[in-house]
Amino acid sequence: MNAFTHQLEGARRFTARAGWIALVAVFAVTGCGKSHADVSGSVSYHGRPVVYGTVSVIGADQMTYYGHIQPDGTFTVPRVPVGPARVGVYSPDPYYELPVPQSVKLQMEQARKESGVEPPPKPPKGQWFKIPQKYADPLTSGLTADIVSPTTPLELKLD
């Protein structure tokens, strides 16, 4: 075996070893199980279901995930990374209309249609009530969760 062949063989072994090390590192970081979970549950304030809005979850990857609150107070936030998370609940008045020109409203409606994203259903008039603004931001709400796989039930009881 000449010097060039010896170097080439050493480089192949190094590359193969580095590949296995990288593969082991990926499994160590991500784990062998599911890495995401669907977070479902309900949200209430002083025992009454919150009937409109959004639940936001800042996952272990520091990205924010969202789910609409249904008129019965339930929600689902799909594909949140497994691990510790921060949670927020935002419930704006569903019947408040922004004072914008009709042309802007039409543009906004056209953009919504093109995106294919449906707005959350509005609750019947009189069912919505205001919750404290402090719950809106997951970073300051004080609400946390441990997301586990494959689903995580989450009952948010706000006081």
N, C-alpha and C positions, 0 to 999 in steps of 0.2 A: 504494500500500500504506500503510494507516494504521499508527499506532504499535502498536496492539493486535495486528494481524495480523503485524507485524514481530517482536514479542515472542513470539508463538505459534510462528512459524516457527523462531526461534532456539531456543526450548525443545524443539521436535521434533528439531532437529539435535543438540542437546546430549544428549537422551535416547537417540537412535540411536547417537551416538558412545560414550556411556557403556555402552550395551549391548554394543557390539563390544569395547570395552576389557575389560569383565567376561568376555566369552567367551574372548578371547585369554588373559586371566589364568588362567582355569580350565584351558585346555589347557597353559599353561606350568607350572602346579602339578602337574596330574595326568599330563601327557604324552599322547601320541597312542596309545601302545601299551596293553597290558593293565596294570592297576594292582594286580592280585592274582595270586598263584601258589599252587599246591598244593605243599606241602613233603612229600616222601616220602623214606624211606630206612630205615636200620637203626641200632640202638644196641647197643653191646657194652661190656663191662667186662673188662679184661685178656683180650681175645680171645674171651670167652664172650658169647653173645647175652643181653641183658637181656630176660626173657620176660614181664614184666608191668609195668604202670604207665602213666604218662602223659608225653608230651613236650609241653612248653609253650614257646610262642614269643611273645616280646614284639616285635610288629612295628614298622615305621617310624612307625605312627600311635600308638604307646605303648599299644595294646590287647593283651591276651593271648589267644592262640589255642591250642587243645588238640587232641591226637590220642592215641588209645589205642595202647599198645604191644601187638602181637600175640605169641602164644607163640613165634613164630620170630624175634622181635626187630625186626620191621619196624613201621613206623608211617606214617600220613599225617595231616598237619595241613592242612585245606583253607582256601583263600581268605586267605592271609597277604599283607598289603600288600608290594609290591615295595620293596626298600631294605634297609638294615642292620637286623639283628635280634639279639636275645639269646635263648639257648635254655637250657631246664632239663629235667632228667630226674628224675621222681619214681617210685620203685618200692617201695611199701609191701608188707608181707607180705600176699599175697592170701588167706591162710587165717586171719589174725587177726580175731577177732570182738570188736567193742566190747562191753564189759559193760553192756548197757542192758536194761531190762525188755522182755519179749516184746511188750507193747502198743506200745512205741516202735518196735521192729523192724517190726511190722505196718504202722504208720503210714508208716515210711520206704519199705517195699515198695510200699504203695499210691501214695505220691507218685511213686515211680519209674515205676510202671505208667502213671499219668496223664500223666507228662511224655513218655512214648514213647521215652525215652533208655535204651538197653540198656547194662548194665554191661560192661566189657571181659571177654573170656573169661579164665578162670583157667587157668594152666598146670598140667600134671600135677604132683602132689605130688613134691617133691624136686628140681624143676628151678629154682625160684626161689632167688635168693641176694641177700643184702643188698649194696647199693652205698652209697658214702659220701653222707651227708646233704647235703654241700656242692653236689652236682649238682642238688638239688631246686629251688632258686631261680634263675630266669634272670638275676636281677640280680647274683648273687654266684658263679654256677657257673663263670664264665670261658669259657663256650661261646658262640660268636657265629657268625653266618652272613650271607651276602649273598643276599637273596631276589631271584630274577630270574623273569621271566615266560616261559612259562606254567607250567612246573614247575621245582622246584628239588630236585635230589637232595642228600641230606644224610646222610653217614655219620658217626655220632657214636661215636668210639672213646675211651672213658673209661679213664683210668689211675688 
